[in-house]
Every structure is written in C-alpha cells, then in structure tokens.
Amino acid sequence: MNSFEQPYGRWSQPQARPSQFPQKPFIQEDTLKEGELQIERKYFRAALKENARGRLLRITEEMGVRRNTIIIPATGLRDFLKVLDEMILAADALPQDKKPFDEAS
C-alpha cells in the first residue's frame, strides 16, 4: 500500500482536505457505560461501547471547539490501566513545579 492508498479508498492528492476523505462505513455501537469529568478547562468523556467487532473504550477530550478521541479495544484495557498506574506513581514521585507551565516563561 503506497502513501496515498487508504483502507476506505484512494486519496486523489497528497494534501487532501478532510472534506475530501472517503466516508467510513457506519458501524452500529451500543453504549454499555458512560462517564464524564472536567479537569481544568478540558472535558473528558469515557464510553464503554460494543459493536460487531467487540467491546471498546472511547475516550473523548473536548476543549472549546476542539475534540480528540482515542479508542482502546477492551482486550487492552488492563494493559492501558497498568501504564496509567505507572504514570500516576511517576507523577506523584516527581517534585511539583512552583508555577503552572504557561506562567513559568
């Protein structure tokens, strides 16, 4: 597969705009559990979902008009939690900065 071939079709040009991307096929998903939280100015939504391919965790970060999403297959949730636990321990072990990052400069 060359750099312009994609699973859902071929891009006509290297700098294709998002409106030119081929549409992904619709996959019906059932929501099994949802949760939301706000951390500083960001909102996070976690949704445990199930579709024909299996279960997944969809984590969406919203900040103003921007939205980012990651999807973790349920088979990798324990590994993901293990890495998160390691990051929490590392963050707790490191000294706290006196000022927030954007005020330090």
N, C-alpha and C positions, 0 to 999 in steps of 0.2 A: 504494500500500500504506500503510494507516494504521499508527499506532504499535503496534497490537495484532496485526496480521497478520504471520505469520512464514512462511518458506518451507515449513515442515513442518506447518502448521496454524495455527489461530487460538487465542490465549490467551483464556480466559474472563474474566479480570480483570487489572487493571494490576499488582497485587502478587502475581502467581502465584509459588508456591514451586517450587523445582526439581523436586519430585516430580510437579508438575502439568504440566511441559513435555511436549510430544509427543515420542515417541521418534524419533530419526533412523533412517533405514533403514540396515541393516548393509551395509557395503562391505568385501568381502574384500581384504586387503592382504598382500602378500608382503614380508618383510624382506630387503633386499639387503645391508645392512651396519649394524652397531651399535657404539656406543662409549659408555663411561661415564667420568665424572670427578667428584671431590669437590673443592669449593672452599669452604674454611672449613666451615660447618655445612650447606652445601647440596650436594645430589647432582644431577648433570645427566646425562641420558641422551639421546644423539642416535641416531636411527634413520633410515637411508635406506630408504624404502619405495616400493612400486609397487602401484597399483591400476588399475582400469579407466579412470580419468580421467588417469593418468600417474604420474610419479615425484614424490616429495616428501620433504622433510626434516622430521621431527617432533622437536622439542627439548622435553624434559620436565624441569622443575625440581621437585625434591622437598625439602621442609624439614619434618620432622616428619610430621604428618598432611596438610599442605597440598601440593597438586600443581597446577602451572601448565604449560600446554603451548602452544607456538606451532608452526604448520605453515607451512613455506615451500615453495612449488612449486619443482621443480627448475629451472624456467626463470628463477627469480630468485636462484639460489644465488650466482652470480658478483657480482651487484649487492649482495647481503647481505654477502658476503666483503669487497667494496670498502668498505662502510660500517664493518664491523668493523675493518678495517685502519686506517681513518681514526681510529676511536675509540682504538685501541691507540697510534697515534702521538700523539694529543692527550693521552692519559693519561701517556705517557712524558715529554711536554714540560712538563707541569704539575708544580709542586713537591709533594712528598709532605707530608701532614699529619703532625704530630708524634705525635698520638694517634688511635686509631680514632674514628670518628664518635660512637658511643654513649658514649664516655668523655670527650669534649670538653665536654659540657654540665654 
